[in-house]
Amino acid sequence: MRKFPNALVIMLGFILFVSLLTFLLPKGEYARTKHPDLDYVTVVPDSYQPVEGDDLSIGQILLSIPEGIIGRAELIALIFLVGGAFYVVDKTGAFKDGIQYMTEKLDGKEAIALAVVSFLFTTGGALNGLQEEIIAMIPVLLFFAKRLGYNALVAVGISYGSAVVGSSFSPMNPFAVGMAQKTAEIPLFSGSIFRIVILVIAYIIWTGLIVRYANKNKTDTAKEQSTVKHKMHSRNVLILCLTALAFMVVIFGLVFLEWGFNEMSAEFFVLGILAGLVGRLGLNGTAESFVQGFKEMTFAVIIIGLANSITLILKQGLIIDTIIYGLFMPLQYLPKSFAALFMMAAQALLHFPVPSYSAQAIMTMPILAPLSDLIGISRQVCVLAYQYGAVMMDMVIPTNGALMATISVAGISYNQWIKFAMKLTLVLLALGALAIIVGIFIGY
């Protein structure tokens, strides 16, 4: 059996595929304007027009690769610095010390441990769209899962997978529901009660499915058998407290101070330095640990940049608006329940060429919001269709750099991940479809 292509080959294959699409699909554009109440440019509804334009040259296609990487510079800096900081913390022994202590306490309660970790990452996804930040945590999560007797798929499922579920079903993810509601011109974070109910159901279903898989595929635990109870070193307790504090500060900064990637990067850089000094690595030892962390994250950040190259080619080739127009214009001819479900499916399909769901909200909501009025669907349901369709696809689409980087660091091939995650994702998409139908019938 031939080896399945790795993440780099898959990303380059998609770059080639979308490059060919720019020659095959008709070029077209929507007019765009600066929204008077928003700080970004939005699409003008009903303004799509075919346009003339030169086909991309081979040189432009090749240049999209470094340009795509450069375009994600702030995120790449974050991944490097978070990865470096986590490597420093790991080098001090604090993570292993804490995990050994925790797994001893949770002996026989592994399912509860998985549920707690899943809850934490679901909450992170719901609050701020946690995703790329998980890449640097994967080595620690793998060690944690191994100590409990679980494989790498479980480690990624309870972390990255739970974060995607939280992001998709969130009542307040600023990069998904917040962005979509602003561009759809409905009150920010309105309709939260219904979304919270569906989020709780989604968390229970996802975590239950992960625990079921984990128990069916349990491996030999790596825990050492000893009659002596493990006691954590005081320095490691302090380092873990500093790490927890760093995450709390990040959440506060994102929610209340409008932090971006640069602010988070600076904070985690400080965390790494403090952890190294408290852990008695010294200045040289701390610096060397940072360098090793940077090395571990290099492949991940290249994958993130290549994913951005795909969207860049579609925009430069003038076909991204053509894809949007072709997906959503038939909605006006369908009954409203079918139209809402088709809207969700179309958002899911569009997420392949547009892996940034915040960008997808900006591009589609100005078109779909007035179209929803015409069909008889509320704008809240329109936002639900976007959330559940687009964001849940982050679980499986190979054009999502965060997914490909995460599974690469975890040592999981894409076909292994799809075999594990696809059925679970379809169950959650079915829940989203049911929530949309319920929303239509209750007048949400």
C-alpha positions in Angstrom: 0.0 0.0 0.0 1.4 3.4 -1.0 2.0 5.9 1.7 -0.7 8.6 2.0 0.6 12.1 1.1 1.7 14.2 4.0 0.3 17.6 4.8 2.8 19.5 2.6 2.0 17.5 -0.5 -1.8 17.9 0.2 -1.4 21.7 0.5 0.7 22.0 -2.7 -1.9 19.8 -4.4 -4.7 22.2 -3.5 -2.6 25.2 -4.6 -2.3 23.5 -8.0 -6.0 22.6 -8.1 -7.3 26.2 -7.3 -4.7 27.5 -9.8 -6.4 25.4 -12.5 -9.8 26.6 -11.4 -8.8 30.2 -12.2 -8.4 29.1 -15.8 -11.7 27.1 -15.9 -14.2 29.3 -14.0 -15.6 32.6 -15.3 -14.2 35.7 -13.6 -16.5 37.9 -11.7 -16.7 40.3 -8.8 -19.1 41.9 -6.3 -18.8 45.6 -5.7 -17.4 46.4 -2.2 -17.7 49.4 0.1 -16.6 50.6 3.5 -19.5 49.9 5.8 -20.4 53.2 7.7 -20.7 51.4 11.1 -18.0 48.7 10.7 -14.2 49.0 10.4 -13.9 46.8 7.3 -15.0 46.5 3.7 -18.2 44.5 3.0 -19.8 43.2 -0.2 -22.6 45.1 -1.9 -25.6 42.8 -2.4 -26.9 42.1 -6.0 -23.8 43.7 -7.4 -22.1 40.6 -9.0 -20.8 41.3 -12.5 -18.7 39.2 -14.9 -15.3 40.9 -15.4 -12.5 40.7 -17.8 -9.0 39.9 -16.5 -5.8 38.3 -17.4 -5.2 34.7 -16.3 -2.6 34.2 -13.6 0.9 33.6 -14.8 3.0 30.8 -13.5 5.2 33.4 -11.8 2.1 34.8 -9.9 1.1 31.4 -8.8 4.6 30.6 -7.5 4.8 34.0 -5.8 1.5 33.3 -3.9 3.4 30.8 -1.8 5.8 33.2 -0.1 3.1 35.9 -0.2 0.7 33.6 1.6 3.2 32.9 4.3 4.0 36.6 4.7 0.3 37.4 4.9 0.0 35.2 8.0 3.1 36.8 9.7 1.3 37.8 12.9 -0.2 34.3 13.4 3.1 32.6 12.5 4.9 34.8 15.1 2.2 33.7 17.7 2.7 30.0 16.9 6.5 30.3 17.1 6.4 32.1 20.4 3.7 30.0 22.0 5.6 26.9 20.8 8.8 28.2 22.2 7.2 29.1 25.5 5.6 25.7 25.8 8.8 23.9 25.0 10.5 25.9 27.8 7.8 24.9 30.3 8.1 21.3 29.1 11.9 21.4 29.5 11.5 22.4 33.1 9.6 19.2 33.7 6.5 21.0 35.0 4.1 19.5 32.5 5.3 15.9 33.0 5.3 16.5 36.8 1.7 17.9 36.7 0.4 15.2 34.3 1.9 12.4 36.4 0.3 13.8 39.5 -3.1 14.3 37.8 -3.2 10.9 36.2 -2.5 9.2 39.5 -5.4 11.1 41.0 -7.6 10.2 38.0 -6.7 6.5 38.0 -10.0 4.7 37.1 -11.7 8.0 36.2 -10.2 8.5 32.7 -13.6 9.3 31.1 -14.0 12.2 33.6 -10.5 13.5 32.7 -11.4 13.5 29.0 -14.7 15.2 29.7 -13.0 17.9 31.7 -10.3 18.6 29.1 -13.0 18.6 26.3 -15.0 21.1 28.3 -12.0 23.4 28.7 -11.2 23.4 25.0 -14.9 23.7 24.0 -15.1 26.8 26.3 -11.9 28.2 24.6 -13.4 27.7 21.2 -16.7 29.3 22.3 -15.0 32.3 23.8 -12.4 33.2 21.3 -12.3 30.7 18.5 -9.3 28.8 20.0 -7.6 26.8 17.2 -4.1 27.7 16.1 -2.9 28.1 19.7 -3.5 24.4 20.2 -0.7 23.4 17.9 1.9 24.2 20.5 0.1 22.2 23.1 -0.1 19.0 21.2 3.1 17.4 22.6 1.8 17.9 26.1 -1.6 16.6 25.2 -0.1 13.5 23.6 1.8 12.8 26.8 -1.4 13.3 28.8 -3.4 11.0 26.6 -0.6 8.3 26.7 -0.5 8.4 30.5 -4.3 7.7 30.5 -3.9 4.9 28.0 -5.2 6.7 24.9 -3.8 7.3 21.4 -3.0 10.5 19.5 -6.4 10.7 17.9 -8.0 11.0 21.3 -5.6 13.7 22.3 -6.4 15.8 19.2 -10.2 15.0 19.4 -10.5 16.3 23.0 -8.5 19.4 22.2 -8.6 20.7 18.6 -11.9 18.8 17.9 -13.6 20.2 21.0 -12.4 23.7 20.2 -14.0 23.5 16.8 -17.3 22.3 18.3 -17.1 25.3 20.7 -16.3 27.7 17.9 -19.1 26.4 15.7 -21.9 26.3 18.2 -20.7 29.3 20.2 -23.1 32.1 21.3 -20.2 34.6 21.4 -17.2 33.6 19.3 -16.2 37.1 18.0 -14.6 35.7 14.8 -17.7 33.7 13.9 -21.1 34.6 15.4 -19.9 38.1 16.3 -18.6 38.9 12.8 -21.6 37.3 11.1 -24.1 39.2 13.2 -22.4 42.5 12.7 -22.3 42.1 8.9 -25.9 40.8 8.9 -26.8 43.9 10.8 -28.5 42.2 13.8 -27.7 43.0 17.5 -24.3 41.6 18.6 -24.6 38.3 20.4 -28.4 38.3 20.2 -30.3 35.0 20.4 -27.7 33.6 22.8 -30.0 31.4 24.8 -30.9 29.2 21.9 -27.3 28.9 20.8 -26.2 28.0 24.4 -28.7 25.2 24.5 -27.5 23.8 21.2 -23.8 24.2 22.4 -24.5 22.2 25.5 -26.0 19.4 23.4 -23.1 19.5 21.0 -20.6 19.3 23.8 -22.3 16.3 25.3 -22.6 14.5 22.0 -19.0 15.2 20.9 -17.5 14.3 24.2 -19.6 11.2 24.5 -18.4 10.0 21.1 -14.8 10.7 21.9 -15.0 8.8 25.2 -16.7 5.9 23.5 -14.0 5.7 20.9 -11.3 6.1 23.5 -12.6 3.3 25.6 -12.9 1.0 22.6 -9.3 1.7 21.5 -7.5 1.9 24.8 -3.8 1.1 24.8 -1.5 0.0 27.6 -1.1 2.8 30.0 2.3 4.4 30.5 1.8 5.0 34.2 4.4 3.6 36.4 3.2 1.2 39.1 4.3 2.4 42.4 3.1 2.3 46.0 4.7 5.8 46.6 2.4 8.7 45.8 3.8 11.2 43.5 4.5 14.6 45.0 4.9 17.7 42.8 7.9 19.9 43.1 7.1 23.4 44.4 8.9 25.0 41.4 6.8 23.1 39.0 3.6 24.1 40.8 4.6 27.7 40.4 5.4 27.3 36.7 2.0 25.6 36.1 0.3 28.4 38.0 2.1 31.0 35.8 0.9 29.1 32.7 -2.7 29.0 33.8 -2.5 32.7 34.7 -1.2 33.4 31.2 -4.2 31.8 29.6 -6.6 33.7 31.9 -4.8 37.0 30.9 -5.2 36.1 27.2 -8.9 35.4 27.6 -9.3 38.8 29.5 -7.3 40.6 26.8 -9.3 39.1 23.9 -12.7 39.7 25.5 -12.1 43.1 27.1 -9.0 44.7 25.6 -9.4 43.8 21.9 -6.1 41.9 21.9 -4.7 40.5 18.6 -2.0 38.0 17.8 0.8 40.3 18.7 -0.3 40.9 22.2 -0.7 37.2 22.8 2.7 36.5 21.3 4.3 39.0 23.6 2.6 37.6 26.7 3.6 34.0 25.9 7.2 35.1 25.3 7.3 36.5 28.8 5.8 33.3 30.1 8.6 31.3 28.5 11.3 33.5 30.0 9.7 33.4 33.5 9.2 29.6 33.3 12.8 29.1 32.3 14.2 31.2 35.1 11.9 29.7 37.8 12.7 26.2 36.5 16.5 27.1 36.9 17.3 26.6 33.2 19.3 29.8 33.2 19.4 32.3 30.4 21.2 30.1 28.0 19.1 27.1 28.8 15.9 29.1 28.4 17.1 30.5 25.0 18.1 27.0 23.8 14.7 25.7 24.8 13.0 28.5 22.8 15.1 27.6 19.8 14.1 23.9 20.0 10.4 25.0 20.3 10.8 27.2 17.2 12.2 24.2 15.3 9.2 22.0 16.4 6.8 24.6 15.0 8.5 25.3 11.7 6.6 22.8 9.6 3.3 23.9 11.2 3.7 27.5 10.3 4.6 26.7 6.7 1.3 24.7 6.4 -0.5 27.8 7.9 1.1 30.0 5.2 0.3 27.6 2.3 -3.3 27.5 3.4 -3.4 31.3 3.0 -1.9 31.0 -0.4 -5.0 29.1 -1.6 -7.3 32.0 -0.8 -4.8 34.4 -2.3 -4.8 32.6 -5.6 -8.6 32.5 -5.7 -8.8 36.3 -5.1 -6.1 37.2 -7.6 -7.7 34.9 -10.2 -11.0 36.8 -9.7 -13.1 33.6 -9.1 -13.9 33.7 -5.4 -17.0 35.9 -6.0 -18.0 33.6 -8.8 -18.0 30.6 -6.5 -20.1 32.6 -3.9 -22.6 33.7 -6.6 -22.9 30.2 -8.0 -23.5 28.6 -4.5 -26.0 31.1 -3.1 -28.1 32.5 -5.9 -30.2 29.3 -6.4 -31.5 29.7 -2.7 -34.2 32.1 -3.7 -36.0 29.5 -5.7 -36.3 27.0 -2.8 -38.9 26.6 0.1 -37.5 28.3 3.2 -36.7 25.1 5.2 -34.8 23.6 2.2 -33.2 27.0 1.5 -31.9 27.2 5.0 -30.4 23.7 4.9 -29.0 24.4 1.4 -27.5 27.6 2.8 -25.7 25.6 5.5 -24.4 23.1 2.9 -23.3 25.9 0.6 -21.4 27.5 3.5 -19.7 24.2 4.2 -18.6 23.8 0.6 -17.4 27.4 0.4 -15.2 26.8 3.4 -12.9 24.6 1.3 -11.6 27.6 -0.8 -12.1 30.1 2.0 -10.6 28.4 5.2 -10.9 31.6 7.2 -14.4 31.6 8.7 -14.2 35.3 9.7 -13.4 36.2 6.1 -16.2 34.0 4.9 -18.7 35.9 7.2 -17.6 39.2 5.7 -17.9 37.9 2.1 -21.2 36.1 2.5 -23.4 37.7 5.1 -24.0 41.0 3.2 -25.3 38.8 0.3 -27.3 36.2 2.4 -28.9 38.6 4.9 -31.1 40.4 2.4 -31.6 37.1 0.5 -32.9 35.6 3.7 -35.4 38.4 4.0 -36.6 37.6 0.5 -37.0 33.9 1.2 -38.7 34.4 4.6 -35.8 33.1 6.8 -34.8 35.2 9.8 -31.3 36.7 9.8 -30.6 34.8 13.0 -31.2 31.5 11.2 -29.0 32.7 8.4 -26.2 33.2 10.9 -26.8 29.7 12.3 -26.5 28.2 8.8 -23.2 30.0 8.4 -21.9 29.0 11.9 -22.8 25.3 11.7 -21.9 24.9 8.0 -18.6 26.9 7.8 -17.0 26.6 11.2 -17.7 22.8 11.7 -15.8 22.1 8.4 -12.6 23.2 10.2 -12.8 19.7 11.6 -12.1 18.0 8.2 -11.1 20.4 5.4 -7.4 20.0 4.3 -7.2 23.6 3.3 -7.4 24.6 7.0 -3.8 25.2 8.0 -4.5 24.8 11.7 -6.0 21.3 11.3 -3.2 20.2 9.0 -0.5 21.6 11.3 -2.1 20.1 14.4 -2.4 16.5 13.1 1.1 16.8 11.6 2.6 17.7 15.0 0.6 14.8 16.5 2.0 12.4 13.9 -1.4 11.7 12.4 -1.9 11.4 8.7 -4.8 13.2 7.0 -6.5 9.9 6.0 -6.2 8.6 9.6 -7.8 11.8 10.9 -10.7 11.7 8.3 -11.4 8.1 9.2 -11.7 9.1 12.8 -13.4 12.5 12.6 -15.7 12.4 9.6 -18.5 10.3 11.2 -18.4 12.5 14.3 -18.5 15.6 12.3 -21.5 14.4 10.3 -23.3 13.8 13.6 -22.6 17.4 14.7 -23.7 18.8 11.3 -26.9 16.8 11.6 -27.5 18.5 15.0 -26.8 21.9 13.4 -29.3 21.1 10.6 -31.9 20.1 13.2 -31.3 23.3 15.2 -31.9 25.3 12.0 -35.2 23.6 11.3 -36.3 24.1 14.9 -35.2 27.8 14.7 -37.4 28.3 11.6 -40.5 26.7 13.3 -40.2 28.6 16.6 -39.6 31.9 14.8 -36.0 32.3 16.0 
